[in-house]
Amino acid sequence: MMKLYGALASPYVARVALAARYKKLDLPIEMPAAGLKSAEYLAKNPFGKMPTLEHGGRCIIESEVICEYLEELYPAPSLLPGDALARAHVRTISRVVDLYVGPESSAMFRQMNPATRDDDAVAAATAKLSDHVRVLDGLMSGGSWAAGEFSLADCTLLPRVILIQKTVMPVLGVADPAQAGPNLAAWWGRVNEDPMTAAFVPEYGAALDAFLARLRGG
Ligand SMILES: N[C@@H](CCC(=O)N[C@@H](CS)C(=O)NCC(=O)O)C(=O)O
């Protein structure tokens, strides 16, 4: 029996949820009962972050590692191509999202509150985010999914794009990442045509809306 600790509103949890859905795995998602920083959960994930995958009494942390673990355990349908170079391409897109696009969008997320906003920090993060998204577009395959067939790269990219669209884009006026270049635009078209990803977009959006409403409610 596998269980994923976290909440779907987290792009890291959503990435694993999407990978599991593609593989038609039954993967229940639940918040740790005593909270992310409880001793009980810290024993599972010493960073107190989500997600954590619990499987057979063992815990695996870090969304990318969890996705790769699921891929190894359940290789069909595959989220990684057979060719080593193509696999490197998928992992490159995922890492660019995790290490460049994600941190800048998180930096901007911390500037959402007008009462504590630092306009210089917003300007710097906006410029960096737009540079990183342009680089990402150039790295994408142009075959409408991020790196060839639907892959772990799409699982990483999709929640991040929706998160930007629903948070810092309307509040801080950053450009829509899904329209930042021809490859991203083609990808976004594919996302909204494919039945699984098209269904995921409003589902993840609703999870984010609920999270944002809770934040506003204090
Ligand atoms: N590198 C981690 C990032 C996980 C992460 O930052 N999760 C956030 C939610 S989006 C979290 O749990 N934050 C709670 C906290 O830091 O207290 C991964 O890929 O799993």
The ligand as a Gaussian input file, in Angstrom:
#p B3LYP/6-31G(d) Opt

LIG

0 1
 N       12.403000      19.858000      -3.245000
 C       11.169000      19.481000      -2.593000
 C       10.336000      20.724000      -2.369000
 C        9.124000      20.449000      -1.507000
 C        8.495000      21.738000      -0.988000
 O        9.127000      22.812000      -0.966000
 N        7.245000      21.628000      -0.525000
 C        6.583000      22.763000       0.067000
 C        5.153000      22.882000      -0.460000
 S        5.084000      23.493000      -2.103000
 C        6.446000      22.551000       1.553000
 O        6.243000      21.440000       2.008000
 N        6.540000      23.623000       2.338000
 C        6.281000      23.592000       3.738000
 C        7.404000      24.105000       4.548000
 O        8.495000      24.344000       4.017000
 O        7.182000      24.299000       5.733000
 C       10.456000      18.435000      -3.457000
 O       10.647000      18.438000      -4.683000
 O        9.757000      17.583000      -2.904000

